[in-house]
């Protein structure tokens, strides 16, 4: 499994602690230093069964500068959202865990995190 983290994020650090506590094998991706491409974001969205606006951090300063809250959430604007997430990875919710069985979660809640834990 892979976990996209920002090391400064408390939820990311908690998720890593939980993964370590159960002995999970995982790869860390510091997505601000190693940003995902638009294609990678598309694949993660498919695994999450979410749309790009569902994983966007709309209160970040970059989002405010872009006027993200005013963007439509229509299929025609989907590529625009994905491009913004790829260009400004700080806009991506975290942590995102892609599990070995193919699904993925935004592990912001204990329940979401437990859904990918082995066992």
TORMI-134537 format. One record per residue: x, y, z of N, C-alpha, C in turn; residue number from 1. Coordinates in steps of 0.001 Angstrom, whole numbers. Layout:
% residues N
+---------+---------+---------+---------+----------+---------+---------+---------+---------+-----+
:  n_east : n_north :    n_up : ca_east : ca_north :   ca_up :  c_east : c_north :    c_up : pos :
+---------+---------+---------+---------+----------+---------+---------+---------+---------+-----+
:       X :       Y :       Z :       X :        Y :       Z :       X :       Y :       Z : NUM :
...
+---------+---------+---------+---------+----------+---------+---------+---------+---------+-----+
This chain:
% residues 119
+---------+---------+---------+---------+----------+---------+---------+---------+---------+-----+
:  n_east : n_north :    n_up : ca_east : ca_north :   ca_up :  c_east : c_north :    c_up : pos :
+---------+---------+---------+---------+----------+---------+---------+---------+---------+-----+
:     836 :   -1166 :       0 :       0 :        0 :       0 :     882 :    1229 :       0 :   1 :
:     293 :    2321 :    -466 :    1015 :     3588 :    -502 :     192 :    4629 :     239 :   2 :
:     865 :    5524 :     952 :     186 :     6597 :    1665 :     787 :    7921 :    1223 :   3 :
:     -84 :    8830 :     774 :     338 :    10169 :     396 :     223 :   11033 :    1636 :   4 :
:    1336 :   11634 :    2038 :    1338 :    12423 :    3272 :    2010 :   13776 :    3100 :   5 :
:    1673 :   14641 :    4034 :    2408 :    15859 :    4310 :    2904 :   15643 :    5736 :   6 :
:    4206 :   15564 :    5965 :    4712 :    15255 :    7310 :    4289 :   16268 :    8382 :   7 :
:    3874 :   17446 :    7979 :    3433 :    18459 :    8941 :    1985 :   18253 :    9374 :   8 :
:    1295 :   17319 :    8742 :    -126 :    17080 :    8997 :    -316 :   16075 :   10134 :   9 :
:   -1075 :   16453 :   11142 :   -1335 :    15575 :   12281 :   -2061 :   14304 :   11899 :  10 :
:   -3044 :   14403 :   10990 :   -3778 :    13203 :   10570 :   -2861 :   12238 :    9825 :  11 :
:   -1909 :   12775 :    9082 :    -938 :    11924 :    8380 :     -48 :   11202 :    9382 :  12 :
:     434 :   11928 :   10364 :    1291 :    11303 :   11375 :     529 :   10242 :   12156 :  13 :
:    -738 :   10506 :   12471 :   -1569 :     9516 :   13171 :   -1760 :    8269 :   12318 :  14 :
:   -2004 :    8472 :   11027 :   -2201 :     7333 :   10128 :    -934 :    6481 :   10061 :  15 :
:     226 :    7128 :    9971 :    1487 :     6382 :    9943 :    1675 :    5588 :   11235 :  16 :
:    1328 :    6187 :   12369 :    1439 :     5487 :   13652 :     543 :    4261 :   13687 :  17 :
:    -672 :    4405 :   13185 :   -1605 :     3269 :   13148 :   -1080 :    2164 :   12235 :  18 :
:    -580 :    2541 :   11072 :     -30 :     1546 :   10144 :    1140 :     805 :   10796 :  19 :
:    1996 :    1566 :   11465 :    3143 :      950 :   12145 :    2678 :      25 :   13271 :  20 :
:    1654 :     443 :   14005 :    1165 :     -343 :   15147 :     657 :   -1716 :   14735 :  21 :
:     106 :   -1808 :   13520 :    -403 :    -3111 :   13060 :     597 :   -3828 :   12167 :  22 :
:    1780 :   -3256 :   12006 :    2812 :    -3905 :   11199 :    2527 :   -3893 :    9710 :  23 :
:    1781 :   -2915 :    9251 :    1449 :    -2836 :    7823 :    2695 :   -2471 :    7016 :  24 :
:    2764 :   -3036 :    5826 :    3832 :    -2675 :    4906 :    3300 :   -1593 :    3994 :  25 :
:    4037 :    -496 :    3885 :    3561 :      615 :    3074 :    4731 :    1436 :    2570 :  26 :
:    4447 :    2213 :    1557 :    5397 :     3151 :     986 :    4856 :    4551 :    1241 :  27 :
:    5723 :    5432 :    1682 :    5332 :     6823 :    1932 :    5643 :    7657 :     693 :  28 :
:    4670 :    8452 :     309 :    4890 :     9429 :    -756 :    4612 :   10812 :    -175 :  29 :
:    5639 :   11592 :     -82 :    5488 :    12980 :     366 :    5050 :   13770 :    -862 :  30 :
:    3756 :   13865 :   -1028 :    3213 :    14337 :   -2293 :    3459 :   15818 :   -2571 :  31 :
:    3897 :   16584 :   -1577 :    4269 :    17976 :   -1862 :    5652 :   18046 :   -2505 :  32 :
:    6510 :   17095 :   -2143 :    7864 :    17020 :   -2712 :    7885 :   16194 :   -3996 :  33 :
:    6977 :   15223 :   -4099 :    6883 :    14322 :   -5247 :    5430 :   14344 :   -5733 :  34 :
:    5035 :   15466 :   -6368 :    3629 :    15634 :   -6721 :    3128 :   14593 :   -7724 :  35 :
:    1892 :   14154 :   -7534 :    1309 :    13223 :   -8500 :     984 :   13942 :   -9806 :  36 :
:    1056 :   13199 :  -10882 :     668 :    13742 :  -12185 :    -854 :   13746 :  -12281 :  37 :
:   -1353 :   14416 :  -13290 :   -2793 :    14416 :  -13531 :   -3293 :   12979 :  -13729 :  38 :
:   -2525 :   12161 :  -14443 :   -2920 :    10757 :  -14654 :   -2974 :    9985 :  -13335 :  39 :
:   -1991 :   10220 :  -12464 :   -1994 :     9546 :  -11160 :   -3192 :    9991 :  -10319 :  40 :
:   -3503 :   11273 :  -10359 :   -4670 :    11763 :   -9633 :   -5932 :   11113 :  -10180 :  41 :
:   -6028 :   11013 :  -11480 :   -7182 :    10366 :  -12123 :   -7327 :    8923 :  -11640 :  42 :
:   -6220 :    8194 :  -11588 :   -6270 :     6799 :  -11137 :   -6682 :    6692 :   -9675 :  43 :
:   -6153 :    7570 :   -8828 :   -6528 :     7554 :   -7415 :   -8007 :    7903 :   -7256 :  44 :
:   -8476 :    8881 :   -8006 :   -9904 :     9241 :   -7939 :  -10784 :    8053 :   -8310 :  45 :
:  -10358 :    7311 :   -9327 :  -11116 :     6122 :   -9736 :  -11158 :    5112 :   -8593 :  46 :
:  -10019 :    4908 :   -7946 :   -9949 :     3957 :   -6823 :  -10736 :    4455 :   -5616 :  47 :
:  -10780 :    5777 :   -5432 :  -11532 :     6362 :   -4327 :  -13041 :    6408 :   -4612 :  48 :
:  -13403 :    6295 :   -5887 :  -14789 :     6513 :   -6339 :  -15252 :    7922 :   -5957 :  49 :
:  -14353 :    8894 :   -6185 :  -14647 :    10291 :   -5883 :  -14335 :   11159 :   -7089 :  50 :
:  -14787 :   12394 :   -7019 :  -14492 :    13400 :   -8033 :  -13377 :   14305 :   -7496 :  51 :
:  -12691 :   15034 :   -8370 :  -11574 :    15854 :   -7901 :  -11982 :   16900 :   -6863 :  52 :
:  -13161 :   17457 :   -6986 :  -13611 :    18458 :   -6009 :  -13868 :   17831 :   -4646 :  53 :
:  -14057 :   16513 :   -4608 :  -14263 :    15818 :   -3326 :  -12985 :   15721 :   -2505 :  54 :
:  -11830 :   15807 :   -3164 :  -10557 :    15697 :   -2440 :   -9796 :   17011 :   -2420 :  55 :
:  -10448 :   18091 :   -2819 :   -9791 :    19393 :   -2870 :   -9905 :   20115 :   -1533 :  56 :
:   -8829 :   20701 :   -1127 :   -8777 :    21523 :      96 :   -9075 :   22969 :    -327 :  57 :
:  -10346 :   23326 :    -310 :  -10786 :    24605 :    -866 :  -10501 :   25805 :      37 :  58 :
:  -10023 :   25570 :    1254 :   -9707 :    26685 :    2142 :   -8225 :   27057 :    2151 :  59 :
:   -7423 :   26340 :    1371 :   -6006 :    26696 :    1243 :   -5891 :   28040 :     512 :  60 :
:   -4833 :   28775 :     776 :   -4652 :    30085 :     133 :   -4634 :   29968 :   -1389 :  61 :
:   -3980 :   28928 :   -1905 :   -3936 :    28728 :   -3362 :   -5353 :   28570 :   -3915 :  62 :
:   -6191 :   27843 :   -3194 :   -7575 :    27651 :   -3631 :   -8313 :   28985 :   -3666 :  63 :
:   -8071 :   29801 :   -2663 :   -8691 :    31130 :   -2628 :   -8192 :   31970 :   -3792 :  64 :
:   -6885 :   31906 :   -4062 :   -6308 :    32664 :   -5180 :   -6901 :   32228 :   -6516 :  65 :
:   -7169 :   30929 :   -6651 :   -7753 :    30386 :   -7885 :   -9267 :   30582 :   -7966 :  66 :
:   -9886 :   30921 :   -6840 :  -11346 :    31026 :   -6810 :  -12023 :   29669 :   -6873 :  67 :
:  -11368 :   28649 :   -6320 :  -11828 :    27260 :   -6422 :  -13272 :   27051 :   -5953 :  68 :
:  -13677 :   27743 :   -4909 :  -15032 :    27563 :   -4392 :  -16097 :   27954 :   -5410 :  69 :
:  -15718 :   28774 :   -6379 :  -16666 :    29226 :   -7389 :  -16677 :   28350 :   -8636 :  70 :
:  -15708 :   27437 :   -8736 :  -15660 :    26565 :   -9911 :  -16853 :   25618 :   -9886 :  71 :
:  -17380 :   25329 :  -11075 :  -18496 :    24387 :  -11130 :  -17995 :   22978 :  -10879 :  72 :
:  -18902 :   22154 :  -10428 :  -18587 :    20753 :  -10156 :  -19339 :   19884 :  -11155 :  73 :
:  -19079 :   20194 :  -12395 :  -19721 :    19514 :  -13509 :  -18681 :   18688 :  -14275 :  74 :
:  -19121 :   17632 :  -14945 :  -18174 :    16811 :  -15711 :  -17298 :   17622 :  -16671 :  75 :
:  -17836 :   18690 :  -17237 :  -17065 :    19494 :  -18188 :  -15865 :   20181 :  -17529 :  76 :
:  -15928 :   20412 :  -16215 :  -14836 :    21074 :  -15509 :  -13920 :   20116 :  -14764 :  77 :
:  -14176 :   18834 :  -14891 :  -13397 :    17834 :  -14159 :  -11900 :   17940 :  -14449 :  78 :
:  -11543 :   18065 :  -15713 :  -10130 :    18148 :  -16102 :   -9470 :   19397 :  -15513 :  79 :
:  -10207 :   20479 :  -15422 :   -9689 :    21715 :  -14834 :   -9333 :   21494 :  -13357 :  80 :
:  -10204 :   20802 :  -12641 :   -9955 :    20494 :  -11232 :   -8715 :   19608 :  -11088 :  81 :
:   -8636 :   18566 :  -11907 :   -7496 :    17646 :  -11835 :   -6198 :   18387 :  -12147 :  82 :
:   -6220 :   19252 :  -13139 :   -5026 :    20028 :  -13486 :   -4605 :   20917 :  -12314 :  83 :
:   -5568 :   21514 :  -11622 :   -5246 :    22368 :  -10471 :   -4620 :   21544 :   -9343 :  84 :
:   -5160 :   20347 :   -9093 :   -4598 :    19479 :   -8052 :   -3175 :   19060 :   -8406 :  85 :
:   -2938 :   18774 :   -9676 :   -1598 :    18365 :  -10109 :    -607 :   19533 :  -10023 :  86 :
:   -1061 :   20717 :  -10382 :    -182 :    21887 :  -10358 :      70 :   22399 :   -8940 :  87 :
:    -931 :   22215 :   -8067 :    -852 :    22713 :   -6690 :   -1200 :   21576 :   -5731 :  88 :
:    -286 :   20643 :   -5502 :    -616 :    19461 :   -4693 :   -1048 :   19779 :   -3259 :  89 :
:    -761 :   20981 :   -2767 :   -1219 :    21365 :   -1434 :   -2746 :   21317 :   -1361 :  90 :
:   -3399 :   21349 :   -2519 :   -4866 :    21312 :   -2566 :   -5439 :   19920 :   -2342 :  91 :
:   -4600 :   18888 :   -2346 :   -5087 :    17509 :   -2219 :   -5282 :   17151 :    -746 :  92 :
:   -6471 :   16631 :    -430 :   -6737 :    16145 :     932 :   -5719 :   15063 :    1283 :  93 :
:   -5480 :   14916 :    2556 :   -4500 :    13938 :    3028 :   -4942 :   13367 :    4352 :  94 :
:   -4441 :   12231 :    4711 :   -3643 :    11296 :    3899 :   -4539 :   10477 :    2966 :  95 :
:   -3995 :   10131 :    1837 :   -4678 :     9218 :     914 :   -3892 :    7919 :     936 :  96 :
:   -4615 :    6830 :    1169 :   -3987 :     5510 :    1197 :   -4565 :    4675 :      72 :  97 :
:   -3680 :    4137 :    -759 :   -4093 :     3197 :   -1799 :   -3709 :    1805 :   -1308 :  98 :
:   -4714 :     998 :   -1142 :   -4511 :     -343 :    -589 :   -4119 :   -1324 :   -1682 :  99 :
:   -3495 :   -2402 :   -1254 :   -3046 :    -3424 :   -2205 :   -4204 :   -4124 :   -2898 : 100 :
:   -5389 :   -4126 :   -2282 :   -6533 :    -4807 :   -2899 :   -7224 :   -3961 :   -3958 : 101 :
:   -6705 :   -2750 :   -4221 :   -7247 :    -1937 :   -5299 :   -8058 :    -737 :   -4861 : 102 :
:   -8571 :    -742 :   -3637 :   -9353 :      431 :   -3245 :   -8458 :    1461 :   -2570 : 103 :
:   -9018 :    2604 :   -2333 :   -8270 :     3687 :   -1706 :   -9209 :    4456 :    -797 : 104 :
:   -8625 :    5165 :     169 :   -9408 :     5994 :    1086 :   -8661 :    7289 :    1385 : 105 :
:   -9444 :    8315 :    1676 :   -8899 :     9509 :    2284 :   -9017 :    9223 :    3775 : 106 :
:   -7899 :    8930 :    4402 :   -7893 :     8385 :    5769 :   -7928 :    9488 :    6829 : 107 :
:   -8944 :   10337 :    6755 :   -9072 :    11435 :    7712 :   -9856 :   11019 :    8957 : 108 :
:  -10524 :    9870 :    8886 :  -11263 :     9380 :   10046 :  -10708 :    8023 :   10458 : 109 :
:  -10864 :    7641 :   11726 :  -10406 :     6310 :   12153 :  -11074 :    5193 :   11357 : 110 :
:  -12344 :    5368 :   11007 :  -13065 :     4333 :   10250 :  -12465 :    4133 :    8863 : 111 :
:  -12162 :    5237 :    8198 :  -11556 :     5138 :    6867 :  -10196 :    4463 :    6950 : 112 :
:   -9421 :    4837 :    7938 :   -8106 :     4230 :    8110 :   -8227 :    2738 :    8373 : 113 :
:   -9128 :    2347 :    9255 :   -9296 :      917 :    9572 :   -9707 :     112 :    8351 : 114 :
:  -10384 :     737 :    7386 :  -10853 :       -3 :    6211 :   -9709 :    -503 :    5337 : 115 :
:   -8500 :      43 :    5505 :   -7366 :     -408 :    4706 :   -6326 :   -1170 :    5515 : 116 :
:   -6562 :   -1281 :    6821 :   -5581 :    -1984 :    7640 :   -5654 :   -3485 :    7399 : 117 :
:   -4522 :   -4151 :    7377 :   -4529 :    -5599 :    7214 :   -5140 :   -6282 :    8450 : 118 :
:   -5719 :   -7415 :    8199 :   -6171 :    -8148 :    9363 :   -7543 :   -8630 :    9249 : 119 :
+---------+---------+---------+---------+----------+---------+---------+---------+---------+-----+
